[in-house]
Amino acid sequence: MTTEKKLLTKLRENSRQSFAKISRELNISNSTTIEKYQKIKPLIIKHTTLANFSRFRQPIKTLMSITPIDQEETIKWLSKRTELNNLYKTANKNLLAETIFQTLKHKQEFIEEINQQGILIMEEYYIIEELKREETII
């Protein structure tokens, strides 16, 4: 594995760790670590926190396949919603929204609101168990 890939793996494990710590763990100099970081920096979209939503009070997590009348307007509307965790556009031009709600009532209100946005077809899938989560690249 290249030094750049090892550095990216370390940053994906913990993006807040210092270059000095990463340098020690990779057995390279601090200046080399910074140089390699500058090289891979354009590949990094953002440093973020991944939350374990199952630790919240019984969240309701769903995947919704949405076929909107006006895709761009629906994307804008969904992107502003705090219930939205991830949003994808599929090859068949549907939207796939990963959502999280604290109560069924909250989810139902969301469904009623999204239907007012002009939805042709919407299918919901309740996520009952997470079997595999993104891991660091090795």
PyMOL commands that set and color helices and strands:
alter all, ss='L'
color gray80, all
select helices_A, chain A and resi 3-13+19-26+30-43+53-55+71-79+104-115
alter helices_A, ss='H'
color red, helices_A
select strands_A, chain A and resi 60-68+84-89+95-101+119-127
alter strands_A, ss='S'
color yellow, strands_A
deselect
rebuild
show_as cartoon
